[in-house]
Amino acid sequence: MRYDPSRPAGRLLLTPEDKEAPARARRLSRLGLGEHADPALDAYADHLAELTRAPYAMVNFIDEHRQFFAGLHLSDVRPPVVKPDGTTPVLGRELARDHGFCPHVVVRRKALVLEDVCDYPRFAGNPVVDEFGIRSYLGAPLIDSTGMVLGTVCAVDVEPRPWGRPGLETIKASAAELVARLERREADGLPLL
């Protein structure tokens, strides 16, 4: 289903149509990205979490069917959500395309800053709010020199965060830096970090 701004969605958030997904999946496959965790990208997510002081940070590659966190930083902060069986959900390497805010960043092709997702009806109904307690998001697209959006870098928190302009500048600079590293790796086999 596509998001239709003329129809109220209630708590249901419809993921935007992503016409570039098939081409992106082919490009990611050629680059060897989006299928396996990458220790260098985990280190990059750790660095991003430190820069933003966020409990979660990701390097996210999105194909036609899912999101894959090839780089993932998870702090010891647990989401303030408890399932009926008393367990707390744990964020893993994969996430459905209709979860989270990165698919919106990919389709929009620009950064997204949500200081409190509950302030935005379009985003407040996203499954990550209820399932993981996500309350704030800071993300930017990874746009390579071919113009393809490969995915995103993002930082998220379980508390509202005043990211402001410094957060926006940090996430955009981080995305540009990571794309440059990925392209160097592709061009001449240099290590990512």
C-alpha angles and dihedrals in degrees: 000000000000127000109257111191091198092063121066109241098194108201092336114103114202116212113233119251111265109204092174094058097100093049090044091052090053092047092048090050091052090049092047092238133132100033104076138032110259118209090210090053090046087055089049090052089049089053091048091050089052092048093050097032087230125149092224131039130168145187099211128193116192126202132172096289111023151006118250122198101212086170117040135172117187118178126203089262107115122211114258090238125106121190121224089260090058096252127124119231116247123213112232136184096279132057131177116256091244092058124085134002103276094090087060091051090050094051094041091046091216141087122279125207118190110176090181115007089202089069089066116065090199091060104026092078094056113127092238089065093060099030100044104014094242110174105166136033137189117182142156133190123253100227114181128207091269089061092250118139103224096182138286147284113222146168123206137184138194089226129060109267130200094223093164124165093319090058092047092050091047095051094045092049090047091052092049091047093050093048089052090052093047091050092048088052090050094045101048111002096253116158115266096240 
